[in-house]
Amino acid sequence: MAREFRPAEDPIGKRIRLGGSDGPRLTVVGVAANVRYQGLDAPVRSQFMRPYPQAGWPMMNIVVRTVNTPIAFTAPVKKAIRELLPERPVSNIDTMENMARNSIGSRRVPMLLLSAFSVVALLLAAVGIMGVVSYSVTQRTQEIGLRMALGARGTDVFGLVLGGSMKWVLAGLAIGLAGSAGISRVLGTLLYEVRPTDPEVLGIVSGLLISVALLASFVPARRAANLDPIRTLRHE
């Protein structure tokens, strides 16, 4: 609210009128951080707070900070409120962790399912890459033996196999990054304070996929580098 109505000056000490021209004039005494009281995924609204004795509601929310497990302080807090406000019943006691968790409960199940499917897809991709690279090494056994007979070292063969597989991985990654922009609207409804096209997130995911592809290609490439040239030339 301060940024919206007083973006270029300090709002402390300024006065606002509530309820039209005949409403009371309120003096701003402080500026608090934004509060997402309608849910973590709900947009922040402009709002101001007044002292409870000045503008009391039929209900009051009290927040208590504890040094240990909050649930253990339920009885002492109820007793203190009854002593201070005996006419006010106490209900709906909950921890802030549960409130924050419940506010995004409708998104938790879809995100868990997506995470599980993503892990399965990542494992399948790793197994698939390893299988394809291994099959390629088997098909190119004589070629690899001929290269080694002509002077290629094991490191050269290792780089040849690994580089060949990574070219396809990088090409697929580029297509995937381009496709992620097309489904940004769908993913945007499941995310909280994270944009589907966030560069940091895309960078982390890309690095993870490249790492998995390198590990999956390492074993076949290492096997190709350790082939015996004599046996590979005789291979049919």
C-alpha positions in Angstrom: 0.0 0.0 0.0 2.9 2.3 0.8 4.5 1.6 -2.6 1.1 2.1 -4.3 0.1 5.4 -2.8 3.4 6.9 -1.5 6.0 5.5 -3.9 8.3 8.6 -3.8 8.1 9.7 -0.2 8.2 8.4 3.4 4.6 7.5 4.4 5.4 7.8 8.2 3.4 10.7 9.7 1.2 11.1 6.7 -2.6 11.0 7.2 -5.2 9.1 5.2 -9.0 9.5 5.3 -11.1 6.4 5.8 -14.7 6.2 4.5 -14.9 9.2 2.2 -14.8 12.9 3.0 -16.5 12.6 6.4 -14.5 9.6 7.6 -11.9 9.6 10.3 -8.3 10.8 9.5 -5.7 8.1 10.3 -2.1 8.8 10.9 0.5 6.3 9.5 2.8 5.3 12.3 4.7 2.4 10.6 5.0 0.3 7.5 5.0 -3.5 7.8 6.1 -6.1 5.3 3.5 -7.7 2.9 1.2 -10.3 4.5 -0.3 -13.1 2.4 -3.2 -13.7 4.7 -5.4 -15.2 2.0 -2.9 -17.9 1.1 0.7 -18.2 0.0 -0.3 -18.4 -3.6 -2.8 -15.5 -3.5 -1.7 -12.1 -4.8 -0.7 -9.5 -2.2 -3.4 -6.8 -1.7 -3.0 -3.2 -0.5 -4.1 -3.1 3.1 -3.5 -1.3 6.4 -3.9 -2.4 10.0 -5.5 -0.5 12.9 -5.2 -1.2 16.6 -7.8 -3.6 17.9 -9.2 -1.2 20.5 -9.6 1.4 17.8 -11.4 -0.8 15.3 -12.3 -4.1 16.9 -13.8 -7.0 15.0 -15.9 -9.9 16.4 -12.9 -12.1 16.1 -9.2 -11.7 16.8 -6.1 -13.6 15.5 -3.3 -13.9 17.9 0.2 -15.1 16.8 2.5 -16.5 19.5 6.3 -17.2 18.9 7.6 -20.1 21.0 11.1 -21.3 21.8 10.1 -25.1 21.5 7.4 -27.1 19.9 4.4 -24.8 19.5 1.8 -27.4 20.4 3.3 -27.8 23.8 2.3 -24.2 24.6 -1.4 -24.6 23.7 -2.6 -24.9 27.3 -0.5 -22.0 28.7 -1.6 -19.7 25.8 -5.3 -20.5 26.4 -4.9 -19.8 30.1 -3.2 -16.5 29.4 -5.9 -15.4 27.0 -8.7 -16.4 29.4 -7.1 -14.3 32.1 -6.7 -11.3 29.8 -10.0 -11.6 27.9 -12.3 -13.9 29.8 -15.3 -13.1 27.6 -13.5 -14.2 24.4 -13.6 -17.9 23.6 -10.4 -19.5 22.1 -10.7 -21.7 19.1 -8.9 -22.9 15.9 -5.5 -23.2 17.4 -2.9 -24.3 14.8 0.8 -24.0 14.0 2.0 -21.6 11.3 3.6 -24.6 9.5 0.3 -26.3 9.2 -1.4 -23.1 8.0 1.3 -22.5 5.3 1.0 -26.2 4.3 -2.8 -26.1 4.1 -2.8 -22.9 2.0 -1.0 -24.8 -0.8 -2.6 -28.1 -0.3 -4.5 -28.1 -3.6 -1.2 -27.8 -5.4 0.8 -30.4 -3.4 -0.6 -33.5 -4.9 -0.2 -32.5 -8.6 3.4 -31.4 -7.8 4.2 -34.7 -6.0 2.8 -36.6 -9.0 4.8 -34.5 -11.4 8.0 -34.9 -9.3 7.5 -38.7 -9.2 6.9 -38.9 -13.0 10.0 -36.7 -13.5 12.2 -39.0 -11.5 10.9 -42.0 -13.4 11.4 -40.3 -16.7 15.0 -39.3 -15.7 15.8 -42.9 -14.8 14.3 -44.2 -18.1 16.3 -41.6 -20.0 19.6 -42.7 -18.3 18.9 -46.3 -19.0 17.9 -45.5 -22.6 21.1 -43.4 -23.2 23.3 -46.2 -21.8 21.6 -48.8 -23.9 21.8 -46.7 -27.1 25.5 -45.8 -26.6 26.3 -49.5 -25.7 24.6 -50.6 -28.9 26.5 -48.0 -30.9 29.8 -49.2 -29.5 29.0 -52.8 -30.4 28.1 -51.8 -33.9 31.3 -49.8 -34.3 33.6 -52.3 -32.8 35.6 -52.9 -36.0 35.8 -49.1 -36.7 37.1 -48.5 -33.2 39.7 -51.3 -33.6 40.8 -49.8 -36.9 41.2 -46.4 -35.3 43.2 -47.8 -32.5 45.4 -49.8 -34.9 46.1 -46.6 -36.8 47.3 -44.8 -33.7 44.2 -43.7 -31.8 44.6 -43.8 -28.1 42.1 -44.9 -25.5 41.4 -41.3 -24.6 40.6 -40.5 -28.2 38.1 -43.3 -28.5 36.6 -42.3 -25.1 36.1 -38.7 -26.3 34.7 -39.9 -29.7 32.0 -42.0 -28.1 31.2 -39.6 -25.3 31.1 -36.6 -27.7 28.9 -38.4 -30.2 26.3 -39.2 -27.5 26.4 -35.8 -26.0 25.6 -34.1 -29.3 22.3 -35.8 -29.4 21.7 -35.0 -25.7 22.4 -31.4 -26.3 20.1 -31.3 -29.3 17.3 -32.9 -27.3 17.9 -30.5 -24.4 17.6 -27.5 -26.8 14.3 -28.9 -28.1 13.1 -29.4 -24.6 14.0 -25.9 -23.5 12.1 -24.5 -26.5 9.1 -26.7 -25.7 9.1 -25.6 -22.0 8.1 -22.1 -23.2 5.0 -23.6 -24.9 3.7 -25.2 -21.7 4.5 -22.3 -19.4 0.9 -21.3 -19.0 0.0 -24.8 -17.7 2.9 -25.0 -15.3 2.3 -21.5 -14.1 -0.8 -22.5 -12.3 1.1 -25.1 -10.2 4.1 -22.9 -9.2 4.5 -20.5 -6.4 6.9 -17.6 -6.8 8.7 -19.5 -9.6 8.3 -18.7 -13.2 8.3 -21.6 -15.7 10.9 -19.8 -17.8 13.1 -18.9 -14.8 16.7 -18.9 -16.0 18.1 -20.3 -12.7 15.6 -23.2 -12.7 16.2 -24.0 -16.3 19.9 -23.9 -15.8 19.8 -26.3 -12.8 17.5 -28.7 -14.7 19.8 -28.6 -17.8 22.8 -29.2 -15.7 21.1 -32.2 -14.0 20.2 -33.7 -17.4 23.6 -33.2 -18.8 25.2 -34.8 -15.7 22.9 -37.8 -15.9 23.7 -38.2 -19.6 27.4 -38.0 -19.0 27.2 -40.7 -16.3 25.0 -42.9 -18.6 27.5 -42.5 -21.4 30.6 -43.0 -19.3 30.4 -46.8 -18.9 30.0 -47.6 -22.7 32.6 -45.0 -23.6 35.1 -46.5 -21.1 34.4 -50.0 -22.4 35.1 -48.8 -25.9 38.4 -47.1 -24.8 39.6 -50.4 -23.3 38.9 -52.6 -26.3 41.8 -54.7 -27.7 42.6 -53.6 -31.3 43.6 -57.1 -32.3 40.3 -58.7 -31.2 38.2 -55.9 -32.5 39.7 -56.2 -36.0 38.8 -59.9 -35.9 35.3 -59.2 -34.7 32.4 -60.0 -37.0 
